[in-house]
């Protein structure tokens, strides 16, 4: 069984944040969030994943498996 809690949700708007905290603090927080976020995220490259992760998302191995006779000595 999953427990669900009923609680009222407040509608969050910029106007409500400015009314509650003031325009200066909201502007400072927004500028800090933009600066601290850093640059753009790098694009995802499936070639850099291990074979285990590639298999988890449905991709084949990055390179073919070794030939069976190459393991024999």
RAKA-V995007 format. One record per backbone hydrogen bond with DSSP energy under -0.5 kcal/mol. CO is the residue of the C=O (numbers start at 1). NH is the residue of the N-H. E is the energy in kcal/mol with one decimal. If there is no record, write none. Layout:
BEGIN
<<CO;NH;E> <CO;NH;E>>
END
This chain:
BEGIN
<<1;3;-0.5> <5;7;-0.7> <8;10;-0.5> <10;12;-0.6> <11;13;-0.6> <13;17;-2.1> <14;18;-2.8> <15;19;-2.4> <16;20;-1.9> <17;21;-3.1> <17;22;-0.6> <18;22;-1.7> <22;26;-1.8> <23;27;-2.6> <24;28;-2.6> <25;29;-2.4> <26;30;-2.2> <27;31;-2.5> <28;32;-2.4> <29;33;-2.2> <30;34;-1.9> <31;35;-2.3> <32;36;-3.1> <33;37;-1.1> <35;38;-1.0> <45;48;-1.3> <46;49;-1.1> <50;54;-2.5> <51;55;-2.2> <52;56;-1.7> <53;57;-1.5> <54;59;-3.2> <55;58;-1.1> <67;70;-1.3> <67;71;-0.5> <68;71;-1.2> <69;72;-0.5>>
END
